[in-house]
Amino acid sequence: MNNNLSKNFELLANYNRWMNENIYHVATKLDPESLFQDLGAYFGSIGSTLNHIMIADIIWLKRFLRHPSEFTALTSVAKLPDPGSLDQILHRNLNQLTHARKNLDRTLIELCQELNDQDLNVALTYQNTKGVTFSKPFGALVQHLFNHQTHHRGQVTTLFSQCGHDSGVTDLLAIIPEQEQL
């Protein structure tokens, strides 16, 4: 496997898409009312948590628009409305939520295909949702985006389990390709 950081982000983007496909498939087994039933999670329900992951992705991708490399993969993100809050519900309909998720996952894959290690070393200045300004290495921010998704998908898989639905294999290891022996 190529050891440069940009290739690792391509792997994480593909893992993200694969996991989201699995999660959203399991979500189709729930009736629409159950999707937004408060189960005591941080964002309440499975549907609310899935919306939160999408909100956070949009917020971060919009921040990434400020990168001096002006990534073409983010063109569609510029057209998205700015989220109003971290617990905003963008879509109550699972089909609409799934469609929007697939579009964001495709954007993330395309972004990671554009990245090079030089891009990842640039300091990106942004404001958080409270207006506080930060300047951090872009690569660490991309890592945070993927880690945030994994954290909340873990909550979703726990909620599925509590509802009697198996999410299957969730490990990144499942999609890491075999390395040929030298």
Backbone torsions as a table, in degrees:
resi	resn	phi	psi	omega
1	MET	NA	139.2	177.3
2	ASN	-65.6	130.6	-174.7
3	ASN	-90.5	5.8	179.8
4	ASN	-79.1	151.8	-172.5
5	LEU	-62.1	-38.0	-178.6
6	SER	-62.2	-37.0	177.4
7	LYS	-67.3	-35.8	176.6
8	ASN	-64.5	-35.2	177.2
9	PHE	-69.6	-32.4	173.5
10	GLU	-61.5	-42.2	177.0
11	LEU	-61.2	-44.9	-180.0
12	LEU	-65.3	-36.0	177.7
13	ALA	-66.1	-39.7	177.4
14	ASN	-69.8	-37.0	174.6
15	TYR	-61.9	-44.6	178.4
16	ASN	-55.8	-48.7	179.7
17	ARG	-62.4	-46.6	-179.1
18	TRP	-59.8	-46.4	179.7
19	MET	-65.6	-41.7	179.0
20	ASN	-63.6	-39.4	175.7
21	GLU	-59.2	-43.0	179.0
22	ASN	-64.7	-48.4	-178.1
23	ILE	-61.2	-46.2	-177.8
24	TYR	-69.7	-29.5	174.8
25	HIS	-65.4	-45.1	177.9
26	VAL	-62.8	-38.0	-179.8
27	ALA	-61.0	-28.1	179.2
28	THR	-67.8	-16.2	179.0
29	LYS	-80.2	-10.7	179.3
30	LEU	-91.7	147.7	172.5
31	ASP	-76.1	154.3	-173.9
32	PRO	-53.9	-34.7	179.8
33	GLU	-68.3	-38.1	-179.5
34	SER	-66.0	-30.1	-178.4
35	LEU	-58.8	-35.0	-178.2
36	PHE	-111.6	17.6	175.7
37	GLN	-73.0	131.2	-179.7
38	ASP	-68.8	116.8	-178.7
39	LEU	-110.3	12.0	177.1
40	GLY	84.0	8.6	177.0
41	ALA	-75.2	169.9	-177.5
42	TYR	-55.2	-42.7	177.2
43	PHE	-99.2	12.6	174.2
44	GLY	90.7	-75.9	-170.7
45	SER	-114.8	171.2	174.4
46	ILE	-62.9	-48.8	-179.6
47	GLY	-60.6	-40.9	178.9
48	SER	-66.6	-37.7	178.6
49	THR	-67.6	-41.6	177.3
50	LEU	-63.0	-38.7	176.2
51	ASN	-65.1	-40.5	179.5
52	HIS	-61.3	-43.5	178.9
53	ILE	-58.2	-42.9	179.9
54	MET	-65.7	-42.9	178.1
55	ILE	-57.8	-48.8	-178.8
56	ALA	-62.5	-40.9	177.7
57	ASP	-60.0	-44.5	-179.8
58	ILE	-62.6	-45.2	179.3
59	ILE	-57.8	-48.1	-178.6
60	TRP	-67.4	-42.2	-179.8
61	LEU	-64.2	-35.8	175.8
62	LYS	-66.4	-36.9	174.7
63	ARG	-64.2	-37.9	-179.2
64	PHE	-65.8	-18.3	176.1
65	LEU	-61.0	-20.7	-178.7
66	ARG	-81.9	-5.3	-179.8
67	HIS	-63.3	137.4	-178.1
68	PRO	-62.2	-18.4	179.3
69	SER	-75.7	-11.0	177.1
70	GLU	45.7	65.6	-176.2
71	PHE	-60.0	125.8	-179.5
72	THR	-67.0	-25.7	179.3
73	ALA	-62.1	-21.3	-176.1
74	LEU	-92.6	4.6	-178.5
75	THR	-54.4	-44.3	-178.2
76	SER	-69.2	-27.4	-178.8
77	VAL	-67.6	-35.4	-179.5
78	ALA	-59.4	-27.5	-177.8
79	LYS	-83.5	-13.7	-178.9
80	LEU	-73.7	143.5	176.8
81	PRO	-66.6	149.0	176.8
82	ASP	-70.0	129.8	177.6
83	PRO	-62.6	146.0	-179.2
84	GLY	-86.0	-28.7	-179.6
85	SER	-160.9	164.9	-178.9
86	LEU	-71.9	-17.2	179.3
87	ASP	-109.8	16.9	178.5
88	GLN	-63.5	141.1	174.6
89	ILE	-97.5	109.7	178.2
90	LEU	-79.6	-38.8	-175.6
91	HIS	-143.4	123.1	173.1
92	ARG	-90.5	-20.1	-179.5
93	ASN	-87.9	124.5	-176.0
94	LEU	-62.3	-37.1	179.1
95	ASN	-63.1	-42.5	178.3
96	GLN	-67.1	-40.7	178.6
97	LEU	-63.6	-42.2	179.1
98	THR	-62.9	-44.8	179.7
99	HIS	-60.9	-45.6	179.6
100	ALA	-64.9	-38.3	178.9
101	ARG	-63.4	-44.6	179.5
102	LYS	-60.7	-39.5	178.6
103	ASN	-64.5	-43.4	178.5
104	LEU	-66.6	-38.9	179.0
105	ASP	-63.3	-39.8	176.9
106	ARG	-63.6	-41.6	177.8
107	THR	-61.1	-43.8	179.5
108	LEU	-63.1	-41.0	178.3
109	ILE	-63.4	-46.3	-179.9
110	GLU	-63.5	-39.4	177.3
111	LEU	-60.8	-48.4	-177.6
112	CYS	-65.9	-27.3	175.5
113	GLN	-71.6	-26.1	178.6
114	GLU	-81.1	-24.9	-173.4
115	LEU	-65.4	147.2	166.1
116	ASN	-131.8	166.8	-174.9
117	ASP	-61.9	-29.9	177.4
118	GLN	-64.5	-42.8	177.3
119	ASP	-57.7	-38.4	-174.0
120	LEU	-72.9	-18.8	-179.8
121	ASN	-89.3	-6.0	179.6
122	VAL	-72.4	139.1	173.7
123	ALA	-79.2	128.9	178.1
124	LEU	-108.9	125.2	177.5
125	THR	-96.7	133.0	-177.2
126	TYR	-152.4	168.1	173.5
127	GLN	-113.7	139.9	175.6
128	ASN	-77.2	-177.7	-175.6
129	THR	-68.3	-12.0	177.3
130	LYS	-99.6	3.1	177.7
131	GLY	88.0	5.9	179.0
132	VAL	-81.4	132.6	-176.8
133	THR	-89.2	137.0	176.8
134	PHE	-133.6	156.9	172.4
135	SER	-136.4	112.7	-173.8
136	LYS	-135.6	158.5	178.0
137	PRO	-59.9	131.0	-176.9
138	PHE	-56.9	-41.2	179.7
139	GLY	-59.5	-39.5	178.1
140	ALA	-67.0	-33.4	178.1
141	LEU	-70.5	-38.9	176.1
142	VAL	-63.6	-43.0	177.2
143	GLN	-59.1	-42.3	178.8
144	HIS	-60.7	-43.6	179.4
145	LEU	-55.5	-48.8	-179.5
146	PHE	-68.4	-38.2	178.5
147	ASN	-64.5	-40.4	178.9
148	HIS	-60.4	-44.1	178.5
149	GLN	-60.2	-46.8	-178.3
150	THR	-61.7	-42.5	179.0
151	HIS	-56.7	-51.6	-176.5
152	HIS	-75.5	-30.5	173.9
153	ARG	-64.8	-33.4	174.7
154	GLY	-60.8	-39.8	175.8
155	GLN	-63.5	-42.0	-179.2
156	VAL	-63.7	-43.0	-179.7
157	THR	-65.2	-33.3	175.4
158	THR	-65.7	-43.3	177.9
159	LEU	-63.0	-41.3	175.6
160	PHE	-57.9	-47.2	-179.1
161	SER	-59.5	-41.7	178.7
162	GLN	-65.2	-25.0	178.1
163	CYS	-91.6	2.2	177.7
164	GLY	87.6	20.3	179.8
165	HIS	-116.9	131.8	-179.5
166	ASP	-91.0	128.3	179.1
167	SER	-87.3	-6.2	-179.5
168	GLY	74.9	-161.9	-179.3
169	VAL	-66.4	134.0	180.0
170	THR	-123.7	1.2	-175.1
171	ASP	-76.8	137.2	172.7
172	LEU	-54.3	-34.6	-179.2
173	LEU	-52.1	-30.7	-177.3
174	ALA	-63.8	-23.2	-178.6
175	ILE	-113.1	1.1	176.0
176	ILE	-72.9	123.5	-177.9
177	PRO	-68.1	152.1	175.0
178	GLU	-64.6	145.5	176.3
179	GLN	-99.6	131.5	176.5
180	GLU	-70.5	140.1	177.4
181	GLN	-75.5	138.6	179.7
182	LEU	-83.6	NA	NA
